[in-house]
Amino acid sequence: MAQLSLTTFLTLDGVMQAPGGPQEDTSGGFEHGGWTVPYGDDDFGRFMAEVFDRSGAFLLGRRTYEIFAGYWPLVTDPENPIASRLNSLPKYVASNTLDTVDWAGTTVIGGDVAKEVAVIKERTDGELQVHGSGVLAQYLLDHDLVDTVHLLTFPVVLGKGLRLFAEGAVPTAFRHVAARTTSTGVAIHTYDLAGRPTYGSYA
């Protein structure tokens, strides 16, 4: 059975929208796309290679799938640690509107996504990985389907944009299991799901 891991790039104020380029996601009038690019370095690359090395399958939201499908199939170097995994392993897209997919190894899931994801986890070895996919990530967190979260926090504030932990998120506790910092100041923290928060008083 797979562990479901979520890897997300965040600003200091929690924005996750359009990290990779200006036109990646302009919904809501977002004009700050590509905010991670100045912070890419060897430390960042090594961490991402480690994550993808544990992958057994991928679960993506429609927007992230379309971004990935427009780029990664064109990267054919078998030594590329990300492309080699994305192009060869099963990919699942959560969408009720996507009819056809061209990327080899891709299956569209819709309807009761929580039930479908639980079945996929059961039949997958390694990690079932979610990258980006903000709306899907929020849904999976709300349904307690995420086992591990990798939060990569970049030293920048944008003031607007889609946030992973938005108002109304289900209260959830996590256990901190790992941390490192890249040479450009990206703080990488890994958390395992620990159930619901507990409360007390300092009084």
MARZATOR-495991 format. One line per field, with one value per atom (N, C-alpha, C): residue number from 1; atom name; x, y, z. Coordinates in pm, whole numbers. Each point is the difference from the previous one (the first is absolute). Example, Ala and Ser with C-alpha at 12.3 -4.5 7.8 and 13.67 -1.06 7.14 Angstrom:
% MARZATOR-495991
resi	[1,1,1,2,2,2]
name	[N,CA,C,N,CA,C]
east	[1319,-89,90,-35,82,-77]
north	[-569,119,120,105,119,109]
up	[780,0,0,-72,6,73]
% end
This chain:
% MARZATOR-495991
resi	[1,1,1,2,2,2,3,3,3,4,4,4,5,5,5,6,6,6,7,7,7,8,8,8,9,9,9,10,10,10,11,11,11,12,12,12,13,13,13,14,14,14,15,15,15,16,16,16,17,17,17,18,18,18,19,19,19,20,20,20,21,21,21,22,22,22,23,23,23,24,24,24,25,25,25,26,26,26,27,27,27,28,28,28,29,29,29,30,30,30,31,31,31,32,32,32,33,33,33,34,34,34,35,35,35,36,36,36,37,37,37,38,38,38,39,39,39,40,40,40,41,41,41,42,42,42,43,43,43,44,44,44,45,45,45,46,46,46,47,47,47,48,48,48,49,49,49,50,50,50,51,51,51,52,52,52,53,53,53,54,54,54,55,55,55,56,56,56,57,57,57,58,58,58,59,59,59,60,60,60,61,61,61,62,62,62,63,63,63,64,64,64,65,65,65,66,66,66,67,67,67,68,68,68,69,69,69,70,70,70,71,71,71,72,72,72,73,73,73,74,74,74,75,75,75,76,76,76,77,77,77,78,78,78,79,79,79,80,80,80,81,81,81,82,82,82,83,83,83,84,84,84,85,85,85,86,86,86,87,87,87,88,88,88,89,89,89,90,90,90,91,91,91,92,92,92,93,93,93,94,94,94,95,95,95,96,96,96,97,97,97,98,98,98,99,99,99,100,100,100,101,101,101,102,102,102,103,103,103,104,104,104,105,105,105,106,106,106,107,107,107,108,108,108,109,109,109,110,110,110,111,111,111,112,112,112,113,113,113,114,114,114,115,115,115,116,116,116,117,117,117,118,118,118,119,119,119,120,120,120,121,121,121,122,122,122,123,123,123,124,124,124,125,125,125,126,126,126,127,127,127,128,128,128,129,129,129,130,130,130,131,131,131,132,132,132,133,133,133,134,134,134,135,135,135,136,136,136,137,137,137,138,138,138,139,139,139,140,140,140,141,141,141,142,142,142,143,143,143,144,144,144,145,145,145,146,146,146,147,147,147,148,148,148,149,149,149,150,150,150,151,151,151,152,152,152,153,153,153,154,154,154,155,155,155,156,156,156,157,157,157,158,158,158,159,159,159,160,160,160,161,161,161,162,162,162,163,163,163,164,164,164,165,165,165,166,166,166,167,167,167,168,168,168,169,169,169,170,170,170,171,171,171,172,172,172,173,173,173,174,174,174,175,175,175,176,176,176,177,177,177,178,178,178,179,179,179,180,180,180,181,181,181,182,182,182,183,183,183,184,184,184,185,185,185,186,186,186,187,187,187,188,188,188,189,189,189,190,190,190,191,191,191,192,192,192,193,193,193,194,194,194,195,195,195,196,196,196,197,197,197,198,198,198,199,199,199,200,200,200,201,201,201,202,202,202,203,203,203]
name	[N,CA,C,N,CA,C,N,CA,C,N,CA,C,N,CA,C,N,CA,C,N,CA,C,N,CA,C,N,CA,C,N,CA,C,N,CA,C,N,CA,C,N,CA,C,N,CA,C,N,CA,C,N,CA,C,N,CA,C,N,CA,C,N,CA,C,N,CA,C,N,CA,C,N,CA,C,N,CA,C,N,CA,C,N,CA,C,N,CA,C,N,CA,C,N,CA,C,N,CA,C,N,CA,C,N,CA,C,N,CA,C,N,CA,C,N,CA,C,N,CA,C,N,CA,C,N,CA,C,N,CA,C,N,CA,C,N,CA,C,N,CA,C,N,CA,C,N,CA,C,N,CA,C,N,CA,C,N,CA,C,N,CA,C,N,CA,C,N,CA,C,N,CA,C,N,CA,C,N,CA,C,N,CA,C,N,CA,C,N,CA,C,N,CA,C,N,CA,C,N,CA,C,N,CA,C,N,CA,C,N,CA,C,N,CA,C,N,CA,C,N,CA,C,N,CA,C,N,CA,C,N,CA,C,N,CA,C,N,CA,C,N,CA,C,N,CA,C,N,CA,C,N,CA,C,N,CA,C,N,CA,C,N,CA,C,N,CA,C,N,CA,C,N,CA,C,N,CA,C,N,CA,C,N,CA,C,N,CA,C,N,CA,C,N,CA,C,N,CA,C,N,CA,C,N,CA,C,N,CA,C,N,CA,C,N,CA,C,N,CA,C,N,CA,C,N,CA,C,N,CA,C,N,CA,C,N,CA,C,N,CA,C,N,CA,C,N,CA,C,N,CA,C,N,CA,C,N,CA,C,N,CA,C,N,CA,C,N,CA,C,N,CA,C,N,CA,C,N,CA,C,N,CA,C,N,CA,C,N,CA,C,N,CA,C,N,CA,C,N,CA,C,N,CA,C,N,CA,C,N,CA,C,N,CA,C,N,CA,C,N,CA,C,N,CA,C,N,CA,C,N,CA,C,N,CA,C,N,CA,C,N,CA,C,N,CA,C,N,CA,C,N,CA,C,N,CA,C,N,CA,C,N,CA,C,N,CA,C,N,CA,C,N,CA,C,N,CA,C,N,CA,C,N,CA,C,N,CA,C,N,CA,C,N,CA,C,N,CA,C,N,CA,C,N,CA,C,N,CA,C,N,CA,C,N,CA,C,N,CA,C,N,CA,C,N,CA,C,N,CA,C,N,CA,C,N,CA,C,N,CA,C,N,CA,C,N,CA,C,N,CA,C,N,CA,C,N,CA,C,N,CA,C,N,CA,C,N,CA,C,N,CA,C,N,CA,C,N,CA,C,N,CA,C,N,CA,C,N,CA,C,N,CA,C,N,CA,C,N,CA,C,N,CA,C,N,CA,C,N,CA,C,N,CA,C,N,CA,C,N,CA,C,N,CA,C,N,CA,C,N,CA,C,N,CA,C,N,CA,C,N,CA,C,N,CA,C,N,CA,C,N,CA,C,N,CA,C,N,CA,C,N,CA,C,N,CA,C,N,CA,C,N,CA,C,N,CA,C,N,CA,C,N,CA,C,N,CA,C,N,CA,C,N,CA,C,N,CA,C,N,CA,C,N,CA,C,N,CA,C]
east	[84,-84,87,-35,79,-29,101,-18,-29,-93,-31,79,89,80,-39,2,-33,123,47,115,-48,19,-56,102,6,83,-87,48,-77,85,-67,65,-10,65,-7,-143,-81,-140,-93,56,-82,-53,40,-49,71,-79,57,-26,-64,-45,115,3,90,146,59,140,100,-38,99,9,-95,8,-113,17,-99,-136,-6,-127,-54,63,-39,-143,-39,-135,-29,-74,-32,-141,-65,-137,-6,-113,-17,85,52,84,140,46,132,110,91,102,143,15,132,58,-46,47,149,60,143,84,-62,70,103,-1,102,131,-7,113,131,0,128,66,-71,53,43,-7,41,150,45,142,21,123,29,-68,-10,-67,-146,-64,-141,-13,89,-5,21,94,25,-122,-63,-118,-110,-26,-107,33,126,40,-26,27,-26,-149,-83,-145,-46,38,-45,55,114,58,-87,-86,-89,-135,-23,-133,-37,-129,-55,-110,-61,-105,-23,-73,-25,-149,-44,-139,3,-66,9,-138,-11,-118,8,-112,-2,100,5,89,146,40,138,30,-96,20,27,-78,17,135,45,132,109,-9,100,0,-121,-12,51,3,51,152,64,145,75,-36,83,8,-104,16,107,34,103,141,11,130,27,85,18,129,78,124,-33,39,-32,68,101,71,-66,-98,-70,-86,26,-69,-149,-42,-142,-73,52,-65,-10,106,-1,-111,-30,-108,-137,-14,-130,-42,94,-33,-23,47,-11,-100,-33,-87,-146,-94,-142,-29,-89,-44,-152,-55,-144,-36,-101,-44,-141,-15,-131,-74,-102,-74,-136,-100,-133,-30,99,-22,97,110,100,-46,-10,-53,111,104,107,135,95,137,95,109,96,127,29,125,-10,91,-4,-3,-84,-7,-93,-84,-88,-144,-60,-140,-73,-118,-83,-92,-3,-94,-94,-126,-99,-103,-111,-103,45,-2,43,152,69,146,63,-55,55,0,-108,-7,99,9,94,144,34,137,32,-95,22,31,-68,25,138,36,131,112,-17,101,19,-107,7,81,-10,63,133,51,124,113,117,119,78,78,74,-92,25,-82,-96,-122,-93,20,58,46,-91,-28,-72,99,11,87,-87,14,-85,-147,-77,-141,-77,-4,-53,-139,-97,-137,-9,66,2,68,111,71,-89,-75,-92,-106,-51,-101,57,120,61,29,45,24,-131,-105,-130,-57,42,-50,102,101,100,67,25,62,150,51,142,75,110,82,119,61,121,-8,45,1,142,49,128,-33,29,-24,133,13,119,-36,47,-38,109,-37,94,-2,115,7,-53,-131,-65,-146,-53,-140,-67,-119,-70,-129,-63,-118,-132,4,-123,29,-105,14,-58,-13,-55,92,-59,74,-37,99,-26,-93,30,-82,-86,-116,-89,-100,-71,-107,-98,-32,-93,65,132,68,-32,-6,-28,116,-26,108,77,130,83,132,47,131,100,124,108,118,82,123,119,88,116,104,45,91,134,11,126,4,122,17,137,6,127,-24,107,-9,95,-46,85,92,95,96,-66,-119,-71,-107,-7,-91,-137,-17,-127,-1,-99,-13,-87,57,-72,-35,-128,-45,-93,16,-82,-82,-129,-92,-80,-24,-93,-132,-109,-132,-10,-54,-9,-141,-101,-138,-51,-91,-58,84,-3,76,-54,88,-42,18,-74,-2,23,49,23,-5,55,0,127,57,115,-43,-129,-49,23]
north	[-120,120,125,95,122,98,79,120,114,86,115,119,52,116,121,114,127,90,45,90,134,105,130,111,92,120,113,68,106,126,116,125,11,99,21,29,58,25,-109,-116,-118,-17,86,-10,-115,-78,-111,13,105,14,33,-69,29,17,-100,15,-4,-63,-29,92,94,87,101,112,108,-42,-94,-39,-132,-51,-130,-2,105,9,145,66,141,20,-108,11,96,72,100,123,18,115,-10,-122,-19,39,88,56,-31,-92,-21,-138,-64,-134,-7,-111,-21,41,15,53,-96,-128,-92,5,45,-14,60,119,56,-82,-94,-75,-143,-35,-134,-17,-108,-28,-151,-43,-143,-66,70,-56,-30,93,-18,-118,-6,-109,-136,-7,-128,-46,94,-39,-52,70,-43,-135,-25,-130,-110,28,-98,-31,103,-21,-89,36,-77,-142,-21,-134,-96,52,-84,-23,58,-2,-138,-33,-120,33,118,50,146,71,142,28,90,46,151,51,142,60,129,75,33,42,23,106,112,108,-43,-65,-46,-107,-89,-102,64,100,63,71,62,63,-104,-108,-106,-67,-29,-71,83,131,86,12,-54,15,-132,-81,-115,-109,-25,-100,38,128,46,-19,-31,-23,-150,-41,-144,-58,79,-50,-104,-126,-103,22,87,29,114,65,108,-62,31,-70,29,113,35,-50,32,-41,-151,-70,-146,-64,57,-52,42,127,49,-67,-26,-56,-151,-68,-146,-55,76,-51,40,-70,35,140,67,133,2,61,11,149,40,138,7,78,18,112,-35,99,-55,87,-37,62,70,68,-44,-65,-43,-129,2,-116,-91,59,-80,45,-93,31,-65,70,-49,-55,35,-42,-147,-80,-145,-33,-98,-45,80,84,89,-53,6,-38,116,33,104,-63,60,-46,115,-31,101,-59,68,-50,7,-112,-7,-14,113,-1,-61,27,-56,-152,-59,-146,-52,68,-42,7,106,16,-109,-35,-107,-132,-27,-123,6,116,15,-19,54,-18,-148,-74,-142,-80,39,-81,56,105,63,-29,-31,-14,131,24,125,112,120,115,36,33,65,149,69,137,104,103,118,115,67,117,119,109,116,-34,20,-44,54,133,64,-42,3,-35,-146,-87,-142,-22,68,-15,35,108,39,-107,-55,-106,-123,-40,-119,21,119,31,-3,56,3,-141,-95,-138,-94,59,-80,-106,31,-95,22,109,32,-59,-68,-58,89,61,80,127,111,128,55,32,72,144,91,142,69,55,75,148,70,140,92,83,89,138,66,128,117,-2,106,10,121,26,62,-51,48,75,-31,76,-44,-86,-51,-131,-76,-126,-116,-115,-119,-48,-27,-49,-145,-79,-140,-13,69,-7,126,-9,115,2,109,11,-115,-66,-112,-135,-6,-129,-84,-131,-91,7,24,3,-133,8,-120,21,-103,4,-79,44,-68,-24,-96,-29,34,88,43,-110,-42,-113,31,112,32,146,54,139,20,91,45,137,70,131,4,51,8,122,7,111,134,-3,125,34,-79,34,-65,-103,-72,-98,14,-87,-119,-120,-121,-77,-17,-71,-114,-113,-117,-33,-25,-29,-125,-81,-112,36,-45,25,-63,74,-49,9,16,1,140,13,129,70,133,74,-31,10,-2,140,31,137,1,113,15,147,31,139,25,119,41,65,15,67,-89]
up	[0,0,0,-82,-13,113,32,79,-97,34,-85,51,-84,38,-84,65,-65,7,-115,-7,-55,79,-35,22,-95,12,54,104,64,15,-2,41,152,57,145,46,-89,37,-53,-32,-27,-140,-94,-138,-72,-76,-77,-150,-41,-138,-96,-112,-113,41,64,41,-115,-113,-102,-118,-16,-117,-4,-70,-4,-53,-95,-60,56,103,53,52,74,55,32,-88,19,53,45,50,117,9,105,-21,-123,-29,59,26,62,-98,44,-89,47,92,61,-32,-106,-32,-26,43,-19,118,117,117,61,-38,53,-79,-123,-93,53,61,47,111,58,115,-36,-126,-40,13,64,15,10,20,7,119,112,118,-30,-66,-39,-96,-98,-97,64,95,68,79,69,78,-91,-110,-90,-62,-31,-55,103,127,106,9,-10,7,-115,-122,-116,0,63,5,81,86,82,-64,-117,-61,-53,14,-60,-99,19,-89,37,-87,21,-7,87,2,-15,-104,-33,-23,31,-40,-147,-56,-145,-45,69,-44,5,111,11,-104,-24,-103,-136,-35,-131,-11,111,0,-18,79,-8,-137,-53,-127,-117,17,-106,0,104,12,13,100,34,-107,-80,-107,-102,-6,-95,54,131,61,-6,-91,-29,56,73,59,108,-17,97,135,4,124,79,-60,72,109,129,108,10,-57,5,-124,-117,-125,-11,39,-14,81,115,84,-53,-29,-47,-131,-87,-131,3,105,1,101,104,106,-23,64,-15,51,-71,37,5,105,17,8,-75,-2,59,105,62,-73,-76,-78,-40,7,-47,-137,-56,-128,-108,37,-98,-66,-132,-73,-54,-54,-61,52,2,40,-99,-30,-99,62,124,63,36,-50,22,149,34,138,88,-62,77,4,118,21,66,-50,61,104,120,102,34,22,35,94,15,90,145,68,139,4,-6,-10,124,117,124,-4,-47,-11,-102,-114,-105,50,73,50,101,85,97,-70,-110,-77,-65,-56,-63,101,119,105,32,3,34,-102,-128,-105,-50,67,-43,99,-52,82,-1,104,8,44,-50,36,-114,36,-91,23,-97,20,-64,77,-48,-1,-114,-13,-38,78,-28,16,-109,-3,120,12,120,43,-90,36,39,-74,32,135,24,128,117,-12,107,22,-107,9,70,-37,60,149,36,141,78,-57,68,20,-84,10,66,64,75,-87,-126,-91,-16,55,-11,119,-28,107,35,-101,20,-83,58,-70,-1,-120,-15,-34,91,-24,-27,-119,-37,2,102,21,-52,-97,-67,67,9,73,-81,-24,-77,46,1,34,-122,-36,-118,31,111,42,-60,-101,-60,-70,-26,-70,79,-66,63,112,116,115,28,40,29,120,107,120,5,-62,-12,114,12,100,-16,111,-4,-13,-3,-7,123,-17,111,100,129,98,0,-17,-14,72,69,66,-82,3,-71,95,-36,75,-88,48,-77,-2,-120,-9,-67,-72,-66,-41,-11,-42,-61,-94,-57,-64,-29,-64,-118,-113,-118,9,-91,1,-30,-63,-32,104,106,109,-6,-83,-3,118,87,117,-37,11,-38,128,25,119,-41,64,-26,124,-22,109,-32,101,-12,66,-59,57,139,96,138,56,-85,48,27,95,33,106,3,102,140,99,139,58,103,50,151,48,143,37,115,48,80,-14,79,131,20,121,123]
% end
